[in-house]
Amino acid sequence: MLRGDVDDTAPVANKVRRLLLGAGVTRFAVGDAVVGTQERLDRALGTQADYVLLEEWEIAPAPAGVDLVELATLGLNGTTADQALGALALESGQWLLVTGAAGGVGLFVVELARLQGIRVIAQAGPADEQLALDAGAELFVSRAEDLVPTVRRLVPGGVHGAIDAANLAAGAADAVRHGGGFASLLNSAPMSRREVTMTNLTWHTDAGRLEQLAKHAAEGKLSLRVAKTYPLDRIGDAHRRLDEGGLRGRIVLVP
């Protein structure tokens, strides 16, 4: 097993710090910088702990040149976005609708889709239009607009796939064309119809995928957004700010 100091909090299960080793670990050495996610339903999240214990298969090496505090925002959100895209298996040139595109997962979806040549319609609040376009969206639909008819007007017949990070369910699924795919991040995918494949995404730890995402971040292909950092003794302030909402980036606790 692996042990290390925790360098994050709000990005639920992301752990980044200097590594200490347990018995039987062969892939890493003492002092390695790592990034990881924890997948244990029988434990508290541990994101406000001084130490965290992870299995070897839960972590990946942190690339040189990437700030560990920034990298702490990647693990859960980045792998969720990548797994959602993988579930849809879209091809380059096809259209993807992303709801909640300005959120932690949504922005990663937009950026990863851009890397794959997938054309994105981003849906978010009116003030987030430029943020979504800068991330790689080709078209933008404001949350104030009627989503389905607007999308179908922009892409006649509907998009090839949709990733629903805003929990719109049928309000987003109806924008998908016959035979397309829909992935819900919040277990709200409606019953299948029009031969649209409905998926309720089940996130899982994937260190190999996380390693590749970290490399993308090191190469400047993915944006690591830290909204604000707080020391551990101001955890109350961090939670209050999180409750206020409207963040465009993650809150990170640092020792």
C-alpha positions in Angstrom: 0.0 0.0 0.0 0.9 3.7 -0.3 0.9 6.4 2.2 1.2 10.2 1.7 0.3 13.6 3.0 -2.9 15.0 1.5 -2.8 18.2 -0.5 -6.4 18.7 -1.4 -10.0 18.7 -0.2 -12.9 19.9 -2.3 -12.3 17.7 -5.4 -13.8 14.8 -3.4 -11.3 12.0 -3.8 -8.2 13.5 -5.3 -5.0 12.9 -3.4 -1.7 14.5 -4.2 1.5 14.6 -2.1 4.9 13.1 -1.7 4.8 9.4 -1.5 5.8 7.0 1.3 5.7 3.3 0.6 4.2 0.2 2.1 5.3 -3.4 1.6 5.1 -4.9 -1.9 5.0 -1.6 -3.9 7.2 -1.9 -7.0 6.0 0.9 -9.4 7.0 3.9 -7.2 9.9 5.0 -5.0 9.9 6.9 -1.8 9.5 10.6 -2.5 7.8 10.3 -5.8 5.1 12.9 -6.5 1.8 11.2 -7.4 -1.8 11.9 -8.2 -4.6 9.5 -7.3 -8.2 8.8 -6.6 -9.7 6.6 -3.9 -12.5 4.2 -4.5 -13.6 2.9 -1.1 -17.3 3.0 -0.2 -16.7 1.8 3.4 -14.5 4.8 4.3 -14.9 8.5 5.0 -13.8 10.5 2.0 -10.5 11.5 3.7 -10.1 14.8 1.8 -9.5 16.8 4.9 -7.0 14.3 6.5 -3.3 14.8 7.2 -2.5 11.4 5.7 -4.2 9.1 3.2 -3.7 5.4 2.4 -4.0 4.3 -1.2 -3.5 1.1 -3.1 -0.7 1.0 -5.7 -3.3 0.7 -8.5 -5.1 3.9 -7.4 -2.3 6.3 -8.2 -0.3 7.6 -11.1 3.0 9.5 -11.3 2.6 13.3 -11.3 4.4 14.8 -14.3 7.2 17.2 -13.7 6.5 20.9 -14.0 2.9 20.7 -12.8 2.0 22.3 -9.5 0.7 19.7 -7.1 -2.0 22.0 -5.8 -3.3 22.5 -9.3 -3.0 18.8 -10.1 -5.2 18.1 -7.1 -8.2 19.3 -9.1 -7.7 16.7 -11.8 -8.3 13.2 -10.5 -12.0 12.7 -10.0 -13.3 15.4 -12.4 -10.9 14.5 -15.1 -11.4 10.8 -15.1 -15.2 11.2 -14.8 -15.1 13.4 -17.9 -12.9 10.9 -19.8 -15.0 7.9 -18.9 -18.2 9.7 -19.9 -16.7 10.4 -23.4 -15.5 6.8 -23.6 -19.0 5.6 -22.9 -20.4 7.5 -25.9 -17.6 6.5 -28.2 -18.2 9.4 -30.6 -16.1 9.8 -33.7 -14.2 12.9 -34.8 -16.5 15.4 -36.5 -19.6 14.2 -34.6 -21.6 16.6 -32.4 -21.7 16.4 -28.6 -23.9 18.4 -26.2 -22.5 19.1 -22.8 -24.8 20.4 -20.1 -23.3 22.1 -17.1 -20.3 22.8 -19.4 -18.8 25.4 -17.0 -18.6 23.0 -14.1 -15.6 21.0 -12.9 -16.5 17.9 -15.0 -18.1 19.8 -17.9 -15.1 21.9 -18.7 -12.9 18.8 -18.8 -15.4 17.1 -21.1 -15.3 20.1 -23.5 -11.5 20.1 -23.5 -11.1 16.4 -24.0 -13.7 16.4 -26.8 -11.8 19.1 -28.6 -8.6 16.9 -28.4 -10.6 14.1 -30.1 -11.9 16.3 -32.8 -15.5 16.1 -31.5 -17.6 19.2 -32.1 -19.2 20.5 -28.9 -22.3 22.5 -28.1 -21.9 23.8 -24.5 -24.8 24.6 -22.3 -24.2 26.8 -19.2 -25.1 30.1 -17.6 -25.0 33.2 -19.9 -21.9 34.6 -18.1 -20.0 31.4 -19.0 -20.2 31.6 -22.7 -16.6 32.8 -23.3 -15.2 30.3 -20.8 -16.9 27.4 -22.7 -15.8 28.7 -26.1 -12.2 29.2 -24.9 -12.3 25.5 -23.6 -13.1 24.3 -27.1 -16.8 24.5 -27.6 -17.9 25.4 -31.1 -21.4 26.6 -30.2 -23.0 27.8 -27.0 -26.5 27.6 -25.6 -27.5 29.7 -22.6 -29.2 28.1 -19.7 -31.9 30.7 -20.2 -32.8 29.3 -23.6 -35.1 26.3 -24.4 -32.4 23.7 -24.8 -33.8 21.0 -27.1 -35.3 23.1 -29.8 -32.3 25.4 -29.8 -29.9 22.5 -30.2 -32.0 20.9 -32.9 -32.0 24.2 -34.8 -28.2 24.4 -34.6 -27.7 20.7 -35.5 -30.6 19.5 -37.6 -31.7 16.0 -36.5 -30.0 16.4 -33.2 -26.5 15.8 -31.7 -24.8 12.4 -31.9 -24.3 12.3 -28.1 -24.9 14.2 -24.9 -23.2 14.3 -21.5 -25.5 15.6 -18.9 -23.6 17.2 -16.0 -26.4 19.5 -15.1 -29.0 16.7 -14.3 -31.4 17.8 -17.0 -32.3 14.2 -17.9 -35.1 14.2 -20.6 -34.6 17.9 -21.0 -31.2 17.2 -22.6 -31.8 13.6 -23.9 -34.3 14.8 -26.5 -31.6 16.8 -28.2 -29.9 13.6 -29.2 -30.7 12.2 -32.6 -32.1 8.7 -33.3 -29.5 6.1 -32.6 -27.3 8.4 -30.6 -26.0 8.2 -27.1 -26.7 9.9 -23.7 -24.7 9.7 -20.6 -25.9 11.0 -17.2 -23.3 11.8 -14.5 -26.0 11.8 -11.8 -28.0 8.6 -12.5 -30.9 10.4 -14.1 -30.8 9.0 -17.7 -34.4 8.5 -18.9 -35.7 5.2 -20.3 -34.3 4.4 -23.7 -36.3 5.5 -26.8 -35.6 6.3 -30.4 -32.8 3.8 -30.1 -30.8 6.3 -28.1 -28.4 4.4 -25.8 -28.9 5.7 -22.2 -26.0 5.4 -19.8 -25.9 6.2 -16.1 -22.2 6.6 -15.7 -20.5 4.6 -12.9 -17.2 6.2 -12.1 -14.3 4.0 -11.2 -10.6 4.4 -10.3 -8.4 4.3 -13.4 -4.8 5.1 -12.7 -3.8 4.6 -16.4 -6.4 7.0 -17.6 -5.4 9.5 -14.9 -1.7 9.3 -15.9 -2.6 10.2 -19.4 -4.8 13.1 -18.3 -1.9 14.4 -16.1 0.4 14.3 -19.1 -2.2 16.3 -21.1 -2.2 18.9 -18.3 1.6 19.1 -18.3 1.4 19.7 -22.1 -1.1 22.5 -21.6 -3.9 20.5 -23.3 -6.1 20.5 -20.1 -6.7 23.4 -17.9 -6.3 22.9 -14.1 -8.4 25.6 -12.4 -7.9 26.4 -8.8 -10.5 28.9 -7.6 -9.0 29.5 -4.2 -6.8 27.8 -1.7 -7.3 27.6 2.1 -5.0 26.4 4.9 -6.3 23.4 6.8 -7.2 25.6 9.9 -9.7 27.5 7.7 -11.7 24.5 6.6 -14.9 26.2 7.8 -14.3 29.1 5.4 -13.6 26.7 2.6 -16.9 25.0 3.1 -18.8 28.2 3.3 -17.3 29.4 0.1 -18.2 26.1 -1.6 -21.8 26.4 -0.4 -22.0 29.9 -2.0 -21.6 28.2 -5.5 -20.6 30.0 -8.6 -17.0 28.7 -8.5 -15.2 28.3 -11.8 -12.4 26.1 -10.5 -11.9 24.0 -7.4 -11.2 24.9 -3.8 -8.0 23.2 -2.5 -6.9 22.8 1.1 -3.1 23.0 1.6 -1.1 22.2 4.8 
